[in-house]
Amino acid sequence: MKNFLSIMNLKEKSEMDIKNTHPLILAYIGDALYEVYIRTYIVYKYEGKVHEFHKLAIKFVKASGQAQIVHALQNQLTEEEWSIVKKGRNQKSATIPKNANISDYRYATGFESLLGYLYLKGDKERINEIISEAIKIIEKDIVNKI
């Protein structure tokens, strides 16, 4: 990301700036990041058509799945990471998807906030660890429902 910022003549944010970024902004970028990881994973692992990929991706990115991930990973997150999740979870959103309950949606927002925070910090290794675990959690659930 540093290269991209440099090419675009943008100044990198300080760690303090990143910590002070509004949690919904962190969730905004975390949502996009998670979606790209999931789509990449599906394209490399599974066979099928775009519509089938989309249906599978929904299982990974829906609010209930992300809430499940956060709860499963809670003990593996650092104090700082859990703090970011809680800040994201506690934000009031103008809208809530019709297919999500409020609790799941808030935890999903916390999960996305964490990913956005780690991304802006440039912590690719931790992002890879968390998303790898997230995929295992959701795939295990998918297999158990077959």
Secondary structure by P-SEA (a helix, b strand, c coil): caaaaaaabbbbbcaaaaaaccaaaaaaaaaaaaaaaaaaaaaacccccaaaaaaaaaaaccaaaaaaaaaaacccccaaaaaaaaaaaacccccccccccaaaaaaaaaaaaaaaaaaaacaaaaaaaaaaaaaaaaaaaaaaac
